[in-house]
Amino acid sequence: MNKYVLMESDGRICKLTLNRPEVLNALNHDVFTQLMSAIETIAEKGGEIGCVILCGSGKAFSAGHDLNDISSGDEAQHADFEASVLEALASLPQPVIAQVHGYCFTGALELALAADLIFIDSDTRLADTHSKWG
């Protein structure tokens, strides 16, 4: 099984890393499923975790939704679930910090906006490309 979301703890800090660097951490249903599992684990641990950091491995935070999922229609089948994952992340009682670098497009931007704070490298490119997908 591929691990598309890595979860590491260091004291009271929990780090969630999007881990599909070969496709610039493009978001697909498996990523959202693993992210929801990690969020549920964090919620269960409650006060044991004081802060959550969300980041991406490799060259980018995330290039957004996997275009293969969009073109095949798979992404549309999971839109409600993906929205619930964003809501669950935004609803965590712990502060969530998005550590953004490289690319952060569309769905990835929505993911970052679900955090309480966003730290962005000076060379990061942000974009909301929803209009391209009608």
N, C-alpha and C positions, 0 to 999 in steps of 0.2 A: 504494500500500500504506500502510495506517495504521501509525503507529509508536506502539504501546501501551506500550512500555518504552523510555525514552530512556536512553542510556548516555553519560556525560560523564566525562572524566578531567582532573584538575588536579594535576599532579605525580604523586604516588603514591596519590592519593585518587580512587577511582572512585565516581561517583554514579549510581545506578539510580533512575529516576523512573517510577512508574506513571502513565500518561498517557491516561486516559479521563475527564477532569474532568466531561464532560457527564453521566456516569452515576456520579459520585462514585468513579471508578476501580474500578468493579465488575470482578471477576475473571472472565474467560472463558478458553476454550481458547487463543485467540490471545494473550492476555496471558501465559499460562503458557508457550506456545511461544517467545515473544520473550524472556521472562525466562530460560528455559533456555539459549537462544542466548547471552545476555549472560553468564550464569554460566560457560558453557563458554569464552567468550572470556577472562574473568577468570582461569579456571584455567590456560589456555594461557599467559597472560602471566606467571604465577607471581610471582616476586619484584619484578617491575616495579610491581605494585600492592601497596600496604601496608595499605589499608583500603577497605572498601566501605560506602557509605551508601545505604540503601534508603528512599525517600520517595514521597509521592504529590503529584501536581499539583493545584492548585485548592483546594477547600474541605475535602478529606478525604484521609487516607492511603488508605483503601479501605472501601467499604461492604460488602465481602465478595463472595461469589459472585454473579454476575449472575443475578437471579431468573428472567429469561427462559430462561436455559440450564437452570436447575433444573426449571422447570415443563414444558419441552419434553422433558426427559430427556437432553439433550445432555451435561450436566455429569457424569452418572453414567457415560457412555461413556468419559470421560477421567480418572476418579478415580485410577487407578494412575499415570498419567503425571503428574498434578498432585502426587501424593505424592512421586514421584521428583524433581520440581523442588524441593520443599521440602527433601528430603534432600540434594540437590546444593548448595543454598544453605547449609544447616547444615554441610556437609562442606568448604566452602572453607577453605583454610589461613589466609586473611586474616581479621582480625576484621570482622564484619559488624554494622553499627549500623542499627537501624530507627528512623527519625525520624518519629514518629507524631503526627498532628494530626487534628482533626475526628472522623471516624468510623473505627472499626476493629472490624468485626464478623466473626465466624465464620471464614471462610476467610482473611480478612485478618489476623485474630488469629493463626491458624496460621502465616501468612507472617511476621508480626512475631516470633513465638516461635522461628522458625528462625534468627533473628539471635542474635548473641552478647550484644548490649546493646540495650535499647529505651529511647529517650528519648521522653517523652510530654508534650505541651502540657497545661496545667492544665485546659483545657476539652474535652479529648478524651473521647469516649464509647467504652468497650470493652464488648463483649458476645459471648458464645458462644451462638448461637441454634440449635445443632444439634437440640435437642429439638423445635423447631417443625417440622422437616422429617422427623421420624420416623426 
